[in-house]
Amino acid sequence: QVQLVESGGGLVQAGGSLRLSCASSGPIFNMLGLAWFRKIAGDERKFVAAITATGDATYYEDSVKGRFTISRDINYHTMTLQMNNLEPGDTAVYYCAAGAPAGRTWYLAGGYNYWGQGTQVTVSS
């Protein structure tokens, strides 16, 4: 079983930055692909960014390219999402996810088996 714990959410003004972290104590964490999704009320979870198990490839949703950076630290079993130049449209609950998505399905929530509890990010205008 893989337990994921997010931290780092909060309230920030537009143009500001936040850094989200996702931690796990299990060694299996290092063998899984990792991703961030976000959700606003009344909508489904939507893909934000993903990183492969080896960390050799990253993927981003178009609206966050150039502003967000996903990374992972194998030694500390953590994943981070550095979010710069935040916009009000980035306001959502952010979830970290771990799994083994098939093929090129990094952007599909169904490809991930493990989820964190979510952390709120609010960007004011």
C-alpha positions in Angstrom: 0.0 0.0 0.0 1.2 3.5 -0.9 0.1 6.4 1.3 0.5 9.9 -0.1 0.5 13.1 2.0 0.4 16.5 0.3 1.4 19.8 1.8 2.2 23.3 0.7 -1.2 24.6 -0.4 -2.5 28.0 0.6 -3.6 31.5 -0.4 -1.5 33.6 -2.8 -2.0 36.6 -5.0 -1.9 36.4 -8.7 1.7 36.3 -9.9 2.9 34.6 -6.8 4.4 31.2 -6.2 3.6 28.1 -4.2 5.4 24.8 -3.8 3.4 21.6 -3.3 5.0 18.5 -1.9 3.8 14.9 -1.8 5.5 12.5 0.5 5.3 8.7 0.9 7.0 6.3 3.3 6.8 3.3 1.1 9.7 2.1 -1.2 7.2 1.2 -3.9 6.8 5.0 -4.4 10.1 5.1 -6.3 8.8 2.5 -8.8 5.7 4.4 -9.8 4.8 7.2 -12.1 3.7 10.3 -10.3 1.3 13.0 -11.2 -0.6 16.1 -9.9 -4.3 16.6 -10.7 -6.6 19.4 -9.6 -10.3 19.7 -9.0 -12.8 22.5 -8.7 -16.2 22.0 -7.2 -18.6 20.4 -9.6 -16.0 19.2 -12.0 -13.8 16.1 -12.4 -10.2 15.9 -11.5 -8.0 17.3 -14.3 -4.4 16.5 -15.2 -1.8 19.1 -14.3 1.6 17.4 -14.6 3.3 14.0 -14.5 6.8 12.5 -14.1 8.0 9.0 -14.9 9.3 6.5 -12.4 12.8 7.2 -13.4 12.3 10.9 -13.6 13.6 11.0 -17.2 10.4 12.5 -18.7 7.8 15.0 -17.6 4.4 16.0 -19.0 2.4 19.1 -18.5 -1.1 20.4 -19.2 -0.9 23.2 -21.7 -2.1 26.0 -19.5 0.7 25.3 -16.9 3.6 24.8 -19.3 6.4 27.3 -18.5 4.9 28.1 -15.1 4.8 24.8 -13.2 7.7 22.3 -12.7 7.3 18.8 -11.4 10.2 16.9 -9.9 10.9 13.9 -7.6 13.5 12.9 -5.1 14.1 9.2 -4.9 16.2 9.4 -1.7 13.4 11.1 0.2 10.4 9.5 -1.5 8.9 12.9 -2.3 7.5 14.7 -5.3 7.1 18.5 -5.7 5.2 20.9 -7.9 6.7 24.3 -8.1 4.1 26.7 -9.2 5.1 30.2 -10.4 3.2 33.1 -11.9 0.0 31.7 -10.5 -3.3 32.8 -12.0 -6.8 32.8 -10.4 -7.7 30.0 -12.8 -5.2 27.8 -11.0 -7.5 27.8 -7.9 -8.4 24.3 -7.1 -7.8 21.3 -4.7 -4.6 19.7 -5.9 -4.1 15.9 -5.5 -0.9 13.9 -5.9 -1.2 10.5 -7.5 0.9 7.4 -8.0 0.5 4.5 -10.4 1.6 2.9 -13.6 -0.3 4.5 -16.4 -0.4 2.4 -19.6 1.3 3.8 -22.7 0.8 7.5 -23.1 -2.1 7.9 -20.7 -0.3 10.1 -18.1 -3.2 12.5 -18.2 -5.9 10.1 -17.2 -6.9 9.9 -13.6 -7.9 6.3 -14.0 -4.3 5.2 -14.6 -3.3 6.0 -11.0 -4.0 3.7 -8.1 -3.0 5.8 -5.1 -4.1 9.3 -4.2 -3.4 11.9 -1.5 -6.1 13.7 0.4 -5.7 16.9 -1.5 -4.5 20.4 -0.6 -6.3 23.7 -1.4 -4.6 26.3 -3.6 -6.4 29.6 -3.8 -5.1 32.4 -6.1 -6.6 35.9 -5.6 -6.8 38.5 -8.3 
